[in-house]
Amino acid sequence: MQASKGRKTLARDDAAALRRQKTLERVTLGPAAEAHEPKSHRRRATTLKGRKKTPSEMNVKHTGGPKKRLPLHGG
């Protein structure tokens, strides 16, 4: 049965729901038949993605090798 504008209506009786369930079981086999739920149920506390460390705590790499290089070798 179809509603207006060509949209299919949902089956509201139990027999149709049972038929749909049976066809799903027949089609889906193996691990795909299991319920598709997220592996972990932990949600992010915030949506903001901030820094873990302050810039002063980060190991900043300096170009040109170690900072305290002998002036003899180009400083």
N, CA, C and O atoms as a GROMACS GRO file, in nm:
protein
  300
    1MET      N    1   0.083  -0.118   0.000
    1MET     CA    2   0.000   0.000   0.000
    1MET      C    3   0.089   0.125   0.000
    1MET      O    4   0.190   0.130   0.070
    2GLN      N    5   0.050   0.224  -0.078
    2GLN     CA    6   0.130   0.346  -0.086
    2GLN      C    7   0.050   0.468  -0.047
    2GLN      O    8  -0.071   0.477  -0.070
    3ALA      N    9   0.121   0.562   0.013
    3ALA     CA   10   0.057   0.689   0.048
    3ALA      C   11   0.073   0.785  -0.070
    3ALA      O   12   0.119   0.745  -0.177
    4SER      N   13   0.035   0.907  -0.050
    4SER     CA   14   0.047   1.006  -0.156
    4SER      C   15   0.193   1.036  -0.186
    4SER      O   16   0.281   1.010  -0.103
    5LYS      N   17   0.220   1.090  -0.302
    5LYS     CA   18   0.352   1.130  -0.349
    5LYS      C   19   0.448   1.012  -0.363
    5LYS      O   20   0.570   1.029  -0.361
    6GLY      N   21   0.393   0.892  -0.378
    6GLY     CA   22   0.476   0.776  -0.404
    6GLY      C   23   0.560   0.727  -0.288
    6GLY      O   24   0.648   0.643  -0.307
    7ARG      N   25   0.535   0.775  -0.167
    7ARG     CA   26   0.611   0.729  -0.051
    7ARG      C   27   0.549   0.601   0.003
    7ARG      O   28   0.427   0.590   0.017
    8LYS      N   29   0.635   0.503   0.033
    8LYS     CA   30   0.584   0.378   0.087
    8LYS      C   31   0.550   0.394   0.234
    8LYS      O   32   0.624   0.458   0.309
    9THR      N   33   0.438   0.337   0.274
    9THR     CA   34   0.398   0.344   0.415
    9THR      C   35   0.463   0.229   0.490
    9THR      O   36   0.493   0.125   0.432
   10LEU      N   37   0.483   0.246   0.618
   10LEU     CA   38   0.540   0.142   0.702
   10LEU      C   39   0.434   0.039   0.736
   10LEU      O   40   0.317   0.072   0.757
   11ALA      N   41   0.476  -0.085   0.742
   11ALA     CA   42   0.384  -0.192   0.780
   11ALA      C   43   0.358  -0.182   0.929
   11ALA      O   44   0.452  -0.181   1.009
   12ARG      N   45   0.232  -0.174   0.967
   12ARG     CA   46   0.200  -0.152   1.109
   12ARG      C   47   0.156  -0.279   1.181
   12ARG      O   48   0.150  -0.282   1.304
   13ASP      N   49   0.125  -0.382   1.106
   13ASP     CA   50   0.079  -0.504   1.174
   13ASP      C   51   0.197  -0.597   1.202
   13ASP      O   52   0.303  -0.587   1.140
   14ASP      N   53   0.176  -0.687   1.296
   14ASP     CA   54   0.282  -0.777   1.341
   14ASP      C   55   0.324  -0.876   1.233
   14ASP      O   56   0.441  -0.914   1.226
   15ALA      N   57   0.231  -0.918   1.150
   15ALA     CA   58   0.261  -1.017   1.046
   15ALA      C   59   0.363  -0.961   0.948
   15ALA      O   60   0.457  -1.030   0.908
   16ALA      N   61   0.345  -0.836   0.908
   16ALA     CA   62   0.437  -0.774   0.813
   16ALA      C   63   0.575  -0.755   0.877
   16ALA      O   64   0.677  -0.773   0.812
   17ALA      N   65   0.576  -0.718   1.004
   17ALA     CA   66   0.702  -0.700   1.076
   17ALA      C   67   0.776  -0.833   1.087
   17ALA      O   68   0.898  -0.838   1.073
   18LEU      N   69   0.702  -0.939   1.112
   18LEU     CA   70   0.761  -1.072   1.122
   18LEU      C   71   0.818  -1.116   0.987
   18LEU      O   72   0.927  -1.174   0.981
   19ARG      N   73   0.744  -1.088   0.880
   19ARG     CA   74   0.791  -1.120   0.745
   19ARG      C   75   0.922  -1.048   0.714
   19ARG      O   76   1.015  -1.106   0.660
   20ARG      N   77   0.926  -0.919   0.749
   20ARG     CA   78   1.047  -0.840   0.726
   20ARG      C   79   1.165  -0.897   0.804
   20ARG      O   80   1.277  -0.904   0.752
   21GLN      N   81   1.141  -0.936   0.928
   21GLN     CA   82   1.246  -0.992   1.013
   21GLN      C   83   1.298  -1.123   0.955
   21GLN      O   84   1.419  -1.148   0.954
   22LYS      N   85   1.207  -1.208   0.906
   22LYS     CA   86   1.245  -1.337   0.848
   22LYS      C   87   1.330  -1.317   0.722
   22LYS      O   88   1.429  -1.387   0.702
   23THR      N   89   1.290  -1.223   0.638
   23THR     CA   90   1.368  -1.199   0.515
   23THR      C   91   1.506  -1.144   0.549
   23THR      O   92   1.604  -1.176   0.482
   24LEU      N   93   1.514  -1.060   0.652
   24LEU     CA   94   1.644  -1.008   0.694
   24LEU      C   95   1.734  -1.120   0.744
   24LEU      O   96   1.853  -1.123   0.712
   25GLU      N   97   1.678  -1.211   0.822
   25GLU     CA   98   1.755  -1.324   0.875
   25GLU      C   99   1.804  -1.414   0.762
   25GLU      O  100   1.914  -1.468   0.768
   26ARG      N  101   1.721  -1.430   0.660
   26ARG     CA  102   1.756  -1.515   0.547
   26ARG      C  103   1.869  -1.453   0.465
   26ARG      O  104   1.958  -1.524   0.418
   27VAL      N  105   1.864  -1.322   0.450
   27VAL     CA  106   1.962  -1.254   0.366
   27VAL      C  107   2.097  -1.240   0.436
   27VAL      O  108   2.200  -1.268   0.375
   28THR      N  109   2.097  -1.198   0.560
   28THR     CA  110   2.221  -1.168   0.630
   28THR      C  111   2.273  -1.291   0.703
   28THR      O  112   2.205  -1.348   0.788
   29LEU      N  113   2.395  -1.330   0.668
   29LEU     CA  114   2.458  -1.446   0.732
   29LEU      C  115   2.593  -1.407   0.790
   29LEU      O  116   2.651  -1.305   0.751
   30GLY      N  117   2.643  -1.486   0.883
   30GLY     CA  118   2.775  -1.465   0.939
   30GLY      C  119   2.781  -1.349   1.036
   30GLY      O  120   2.681  -1.313   1.098
   31PRO      N  121   2.901  -1.289   1.049
   31PRO     CA  122   2.918  -1.180   1.145
   31PRO      C  123   2.834  -1.057   1.113
   31PRO      O  124   2.804  -0.977   1.201
   32ALA      N  125   2.797  -1.042   0.986
   32ALA     CA  126   2.716  -0.926   0.946
   32ALA      C  127   2.576  -0.933   1.004
   32ALA      O  128   2.507  -0.831   1.013
   33ALA      N  129   2.533  -1.052   1.045
   33ALA     CA  130   2.399  -1.068   1.100
   33ALA      C  131   2.388  -1.016   1.243
   33ALA      O  132   2.278  -0.993   1.293
   34GLU      N  133   2.505  -0.998   1.307
   34GLU     CA  134   2.504  -0.949   1.446
   34GLU      C  135   2.465  -0.802   1.449
   34GLU      O  136   2.475  -0.731   1.349
   35ALA      N  137   2.423  -0.758   1.565
   35ALA     CA  138   2.381  -0.619   1.581
   35ALA      C  139   2.499  -0.526   1.560
   35ALA      O  140   2.608  -0.549   1.613
   36HIS      N  141   2.478  -0.422   1.482
   36HIS     CA  142   2.585  -0.326   1.453
   36HIS      C  143   2.580  -0.214   1.555
   36HIS      O  144   2.507  -0.116   1.539
   37GLU      N  145   2.658  -0.230   1.659
   37GLU     CA  146   2.665  -0.130   1.764
   37GLU      C  147   2.808  -0.080   1.774
   37GLU      O  148   2.901  -0.153   1.740
   38PRO      N  149   2.828   0.042   1.821
   38PRO     CA  150   2.965   0.091   1.836
   38PRO      C  151   3.042   0.006   1.936
   38PRO      O  152   2.985  -0.045   2.034
   39LYS      N  153   3.172  -0.010   1.912
   39LYS     CA  154   3.253  -0.097   1.996
   39LYS      C  155   3.266  -0.042   2.138
   39LYS      O  156   3.265  -0.118   2.235
   40SER      N  157   3.280   0.088   2.150
   40SER     CA  158   3.288   0.147   2.283
   40SER      C  159   3.173   0.244   2.300
   40SER      O  160   3.134   0.314   2.206
   41HIS      N  161   3.120   0.248   2.419
   41HIS     CA  162   3.004   0.332   2.444
   41HIS      C  163   3.043   0.465   2.509
   41HIS      O  164   2.957   0.540   2.554
   42ARG      N  165   3.173   0.493   2.512
   42ARG     CA  166   3.219   0.619   2.571
   42ARG      C  167   3.198   0.732   2.472
   42ARG      O  168   3.242   0.724   2.357
   43ARG      N  169   3.131   0.835   2.515
   43ARG     CA  170   3.110   0.951   2.429
   43ARG      C  171   3.210   1.059   2.468
   43ARG      O  172   3.258   1.063   2.582
   44ARG      N  173   3.241   1.146   2.374
   44ARG     CA  174   3.332   1.257   2.404
   44ARG      C  175   3.265   1.352   2.503
   44ARG      O  176   3.148   1.386   2.488
   45ALA      N  177   3.340   1.394   2.602
   45ALA     CA  178   3.286   1.486   2.702
   45ALA      C  179   3.255   1.622   2.639
   45ALA      O  180   3.152   1.683   2.667
   46THR      N  181   3.347   1.666   2.553
   46THR     CA  182   3.326   1.793   2.484
   46THR      C  183   3.353   1.775   2.336
   46THR      O  184   3.420   1.679   2.296
   47THR      N  185   3.302   1.864   2.257
   47THR     CA  186   3.328   1.858   2.114
   47THR      C  187   3.455   1.936   2.078
   47THR      O  188   3.506   1.924   1.967
   48LEU      N  189   3.504   2.016   2.175
   48LEU     CA  190   3.625   2.094   2.150
   48LEU      C  191   3.748   2.005   2.153
   48LEU      O  192   3.761   1.918   2.238
   49LYS      N  193   3.837   2.029   2.058
   49LYS     CA  194   3.962   1.954   2.057
   49LYS      C  195   4.074   2.048   2.096
   49LYS      O  196   4.128   2.121   2.013
   50GLY      N  197   4.108   2.046   2.223
   50GLY     CA  198   4.211   2.137   2.273
   50GLY      C  199   4.347   2.071   2.280
   50GLY      O  200   4.361   1.953   2.249
   51ARG      N  201   4.446   2.149   2.321
   51ARG     CA  202   4.581   2.095   2.337
   51ARG      C  203   4.590   2.013   2.464
   51ARG      O  204   4.524   2.041   2.564
   52LYS      N  205   4.675   1.910   2.458
   52LYS     CA  206   4.701   1.832   2.578
   52LYS      C  207   4.806   1.903   2.663
   52LYS      O  208   4.792   1.913   2.785
   53LYS      N  209   4.910   1.951   2.596
   53LYS     CA  210   5.018   2.018   2.668
   53LYS      C  211   5.021   2.165   2.629
   53LYS      O  212   4.976   2.204   2.522
   54THR      N  213   5.076   2.244   2.719
   54THR     CA  214   5.099   2.384   2.684
   54THR      C  215   5.223   2.389   2.595
   54THR      O  216   5.308   2.301   2.603
   55PRO      N  217   5.235   2.492   2.511
   55PRO     CA  218   5.352   2.500   2.422
   55PRO      C  219   5.485   2.498   2.497
   55PRO      O  220   5.585   2.450   2.443
   56SER      N  221   5.487   2.549   2.621
   56SER     CA  222   5.612   2.548   2.698
   56SER      C  223   5.652   2.407   2.740
   56SER      O  224   5.770   2.380   2.765
   57GLU      N  225   5.554   2.316   2.746
   57GLU     CA  226   5.584   2.178   2.784
   57GLU      C  227   5.627   2.092   2.665
   57GLU      O  228   5.683   1.984   2.684
   58MET      N  229   5.602   2.140   2.545
   58MET     CA  230   5.632   2.061   2.426
   58MET      C  231   5.781   2.064   2.395
   58MET      O  232   5.847   2.165   2.418
   59ASN      N  233   5.833   1.954   2.342
   59ASN     CA  234   5.973   1.947   2.301
   59ASN      C  235   5.984   2.009   2.162
   59ASN      O  236   5.955   1.945   2.061
   60VAL      N  237   6.027   2.134   2.159
   60VAL     CA  238   6.037   2.205   2.032
   60VAL      C  239   6.170   2.170   1.968
   60VAL      O  240   6.276   2.184   2.030
   61LYS      N  241   6.165   2.125   1.843
   61LYS     CA  242   6.288   2.090   1.772
   61LYS      C  243   6.347   2.217   1.711
   61LYS      O  244   6.276   2.295   1.647
   62HIS      N  245   6.475   2.236   1.730
   62HIS     CA  246   6.543   2.353   1.676
   62HIS      C  247   6.613   2.314   1.547
   62HIS      O  248   6.674   2.208   1.539
   63THR      N  249   6.605   2.400   1.448
   63THR     CA  250   6.675   2.373   1.322
   63THR      C  251   6.823   2.398   1.342
   63THR      O  252   6.862   2.490   1.414
   64GLY      N  253   6.904   2.316   1.279
   64GLY     CA  254   7.048   2.335   1.289
   64GLY      C  255   7.111   2.260   1.404
   64GLY      O  256   7.218   2.300   1.452
   65GLY      N  257   7.049   2.154   1.451
   65GLY     CA  258   7.110   2.071   1.553
   65GLY      C  259   7.089   2.123   1.694
   65GLY      O  260   7.001   2.207   1.716
   66PRO      N  261   7.168   2.075   1.789
   66PRO     CA  262   7.152   2.115   1.928
   66PRO      C  263   7.175   2.264   1.947
   66PRO      O  264   7.249   2.328   1.871
   67LYS      N  265   7.110   2.320   2.050
   67LYS     CA  266   7.122   2.464   2.075
   67LYS      C  267   7.264   2.503   2.116
   67LYS      O  268   7.320   2.600   2.065
   68LYS      N  269   7.322   2.426   2.208
   68LYS     CA  270   7.454   2.462   2.261
   68LYS      C  271   7.563   2.390   2.182
   68LYS      O  272   7.629   2.299   2.232
   69ARG      N  273   7.581   2.432   2.058
   69ARG     CA  274   7.685   2.373   1.974
   69ARG      C  275   7.809   2.464   1.981
   69ARG      O  276   7.798   2.585   1.995
   70LEU      N  277   7.923   2.404   1.970
   70LEU     CA  278   8.047   2.482   1.977
   70LEU      C  279   8.055   2.579   1.860
   70LEU      O  280   8.021   2.544   1.747
   71PRO      N  281   8.098   2.703   1.886
   71PRO     CA  282   8.112   2.800   1.777
   71PRO      C  283   8.213   2.755   1.671
   71PRO      O  284   8.211   2.802   1.557
   72LEU      N  285   8.301   2.665   1.713
   72LEU     CA  286   8.403   2.612   1.622
   72LEU      C  287   8.339   2.539   1.504
   72LEU      O  288   8.392   2.542   1.393
   73HIS      N  289   8.226   2.474   1.530
   73HIS     CA  290   8.159   2.394   1.427
   73HIS      C  291   8.040   2.466   1.364
   73HIS      O  292   7.951   2.401   1.310
   74GLY      N  293   8.039   2.594   1.370
   74GLY     CA  294   7.933   2.669   1.302
   74GLY      C  295   7.820   2.714   1.394
   74GLY      O  296   7.723   2.772   1.346
   75GLY      N  297   7.831   2.690   1.523
   75GLY     CA  298   7.737   2.741   1.622
   75GLY      C  299   7.600   2.693   1.600
   75GLY      O  300   7.510   2.727   1.677
   0.00000   0.00000   0.00000
